[in-house]
Amino acid sequence: MDALIAEFPRFVSGFLGTLRLCLFAAIGALVLGTLLAAFRVSPVPPLRWVGTSWVTVFRNSPLVVVLFLFAFGLPQVGVVFPTFGGNSFFWPGVAGLAAYTAAFVCEAVRSGINSVPAGQAEAARAVGLTFQQTLGSVVLPQALRTVVPPLGSVMIAMIKNSAIVGAFGVTGELFSVDGALTAAGYSALSSLGGVALAYLAITIPAGIGLGVLERKIEVKR
């Protein structure tokens, strides 16, 4: 592990870069995925079509294709992302990863919505609540408690998928560190071993934290 020891500051920088990338992508995926889940259970057919189409397209597309679409396809139709720290691929990478992950978040949240007894929504409608009020005030608060484990798995998968974003051209995160160290003459095994340990330093605490959150929510039910 000579690369990890000799280039530890560079690994720390890549570690923080991956955290930043994943934080932005996670926020986008959770917000968009929850919105898509609401679309999928909406009584409005066009909204259901939008939610279903999004999930079908993105769940069955390779992440690399999605990233190419956001980085090179959208600019062709006038959608231009700003640069981040001089890196023109950062925001397309975040947007592509968030859009891809949102499809899996949507299905996790929708399964939670379907697990809420139908009587809850019927009672809410009986007292005059609209669909939006019923979903936001009655159904979703109960549904989100049941989907912590699957959402945790989706988020951990997203962290690992961020390596593909790094290979795609986003600089300053863990995968780009491996490329820089290999180019500097370190062995691929040494540099990749350090990168693997850094990813474990993210995913293992995340899994532990989600387990603690799940136990706390179970107590409050």
C-alpha positions in Angstrom: 0.0 0.0 0.0 2.9 2.4 -0.8 0.6 4.6 -2.9 -1.8 5.1 0.0 1.0 6.0 2.4 3.0 8.3 0.1 0.0 10.0 -1.5 -2.4 10.1 1.5 -3.3 13.8 1.0 -4.4 13.1 -2.5 -6.6 10.2 -1.3 -8.1 12.5 1.3 -8.9 15.0 -1.5 -10.4 12.3 -3.6 -12.4 11.1 -0.7 -13.9 14.5 -0.1 -14.5 14.9 -3.8 -16.5 11.7 -3.9 -18.5 12.7 -0.8 -19.3 16.0 -2.5 -20.4 14.3 -5.7 -22.5 11.7 -3.8 -24.1 14.3 -1.6 -25.4 16.4 -4.5 -26.5 13.3 -6.4 -28.2 11.8 -3.3 -30.2 15.0 -2.7 -31.3 15.1 -6.3 -32.2 11.4 -6.4 -34.2 11.5 -3.2 -36.2 14.6 -4.2 -36.8 13.4 -7.8 -37.4 9.8 -6.9 -40.1 10.8 -4.3 -41.7 13.1 -6.8 -41.8 10.3 -9.4 -43.3 7.9 -6.8 -46.1 10.4 -6.2 -46.6 10.6 -10.0 -46.8 6.8 -10.2 -49.7 6.6 -7.6 -51.4 9.8 -8.9 -55.0 9.6 -10.1 -53.9 11.7 -13.1 -53.0 9.4 -16.1 -50.4 11.7 -17.7 -48.5 11.9 -14.4 -48.6 8.1 -14.0 -47.3 7.8 -17.6 -44.4 10.2 -16.9 -43.4 8.3 -13.7 -43.7 4.9 -15.3 -41.7 6.0 -18.4 -38.9 7.5 -16.4 -38.5 4.3 -14.3 -38.7 2.0 -17.3 -36.1 4.0 -19.4 -33.6 4.7 -16.7 -33.8 1.3 -14.8 -33.1 -0.5 -18.1 -30.3 1.8 -19.4 -26.6 1.5 -18.5 -25.3 4.3 -16.4 -22.5 5.0 -18.9 -25.2 5.7 -21.6 -27.0 8.0 -19.2 -23.8 9.9 -18.4 -23.0 10.3 -22.1 -26.5 11.6 -22.7 -26.2 14.3 -20.0 -22.7 15.3 -20.9 -22.9 15.2 -24.7 -26.5 14.8 -25.7 -28.2 17.5 -23.8 -25.8 20.3 -24.9 -26.8 19.4 -28.5 -30.4 20.6 -27.7 -29.3 23.7 -25.8 -29.0 22.3 -22.2 -25.6 23.5 -21.0 -24.3 22.8 -17.5 -22.1 25.2 -15.6 -18.6 24.3 -14.7 -17.6 23.4 -11.1 -14.1 24.3 -10.0 -13.1 24.4 -13.7 -14.5 20.9 -14.3 -17.2 20.9 -17.0 -18.2 17.2 -16.3 -19.1 17.6 -12.6 -22.7 18.8 -12.9 -23.5 16.5 -15.9 -22.1 13.6 -13.8 -24.2 14.6 -10.8 -27.3 15.1 -12.9 -26.8 11.8 -14.7 -26.2 9.9 -11.5 -29.2 11.5 -9.7 -31.5 10.8 -12.7 -30.4 7.2 -12.9 -30.7 6.6 -9.1 -34.0 8.4 -8.9 -35.6 5.5 -10.8 -34.6 3.1 -8.1 -35.6 5.5 -5.3 -39.0 5.9 -7.0 -39.7 2.1 -6.8 -38.5 1.9 -3.2 -40.8 4.8 -2.1 -43.7 3.4 -4.2 -43.4 0.1 -2.4 -43.6 1.9 0.9 -46.7 3.8 -0.3 -48.3 0.6 -1.3 -47.5 -0.9 2.1 -49.7 1.8 3.9 -53.2 0.3 4.6 -55.7 1.6 2.1 -57.9 2.6 5.0 -55.5 5.4 5.9 -56.0 7.1 2.6 -59.8 6.4 2.6 -60.1 8.0 6.1 -58.1 11.1 4.9 -60.4 11.5 1.9 -63.4 11.0 4.1 -62.5 14.1 6.1 -62.0 16.2 2.9 -58.3 16.0 2.3 -57.2 16.2 -1.4 -54.9 13.7 -3.0 -51.9 15.9 -2.4 -52.7 16.5 1.2 -53.4 12.8 1.8 -50.1 11.8 0.2 -48.0 14.4 1.9 -49.6 14.4 5.4 -50.8 10.8 5.8 -49.3 8.3 3.4 -45.7 9.5 2.8 -44.8 10.0 6.5 -45.7 6.3 7.1 -44.3 5.0 3.9 -40.9 6.6 4.3 -40.4 4.8 7.6 -40.7 1.4 5.9 -38.4 2.2 3.1 -35.2 3.1 5.0 -33.5 -0.3 4.3 -34.2 -0.4 0.5 -33.3 3.3 0.2 -30.1 2.6 2.1 -29.2 -0.1 -0.4 -30.0 2.3 -3.2 -27.8 5.0 -1.8 -24.9 2.7 -1.1 -25.2 1.4 -4.7 -25.1 5.0 -5.9 -21.9 5.7 -3.9 -20.3 2.7 -5.7 -21.7 3.9 -9.1 -19.9 7.2 -8.5 -16.7 5.4 -9.6 -18.2 5.2 -13.1 -18.8 9.0 -13.0 -15.1 9.4 -12.1 -14.0 7.1 -14.9 -16.2 9.2 -17.2 -14.1 12.4 -16.6 -15.0 14.0 -13.3 -11.8 15.0 -11.7 -11.0 15.4 -8.0 -12.8 12.2 -6.8 -11.5 8.8 -5.9 -11.4 7.1 -9.3 -9.5 10.0 -10.8 -6.9 9.6 -8.0 -6.2 6.1 -9.2 -5.6 7.3 -12.8 -3.3 10.0 -11.6 -1.3 7.7 -9.4 -1.0 5.0 -12.1 0.3 7.7 -14.5 2.8 8.8 -11.9 4.3 5.3 -11.8 2.6 3.6 -8.9 1.3 0.0 -9.5 -2.3 -0.4 -10.4 -2.8 -2.8 -7.5 -1.4 -0.4 -5.0 -3.5 2.6 -6.2 -6.7 0.7 -6.7 -6.3 -0.9 -3.2 -6.1 2.6 -1.7 -9.2 3.6 -3.7 -11.1 0.5 -2.6 -10.3 1.2 1.1 -11.5 4.8 0.7 -14.8 3.6 -0.8 -15.2 1.2 2.2 -14.6 4.2 4.5 -17.7 5.7 3.0 -20.0 2.8 2.5 -19.4 0.9 5.8 -20.2 3.9 8.0 -23.2 4.7 5.8 -24.5 1.2 6.3 -24.0 1.4 10.0 -25.8 4.8 10.2 -28.7 3.5 8.2 -29.0 0.5 10.5 -29.1 2.8 13.5 -31.7 5.0 11.8 -33.8 2.0 11.0 -33.8 0.8 14.6 -34.8 4.2 15.9 -37.7 4.4 13.4 -38.9 0.9 14.4 -39.1 2.0 18.0 -41.2 5.0 17.2 -43.8 3.0 15.2 
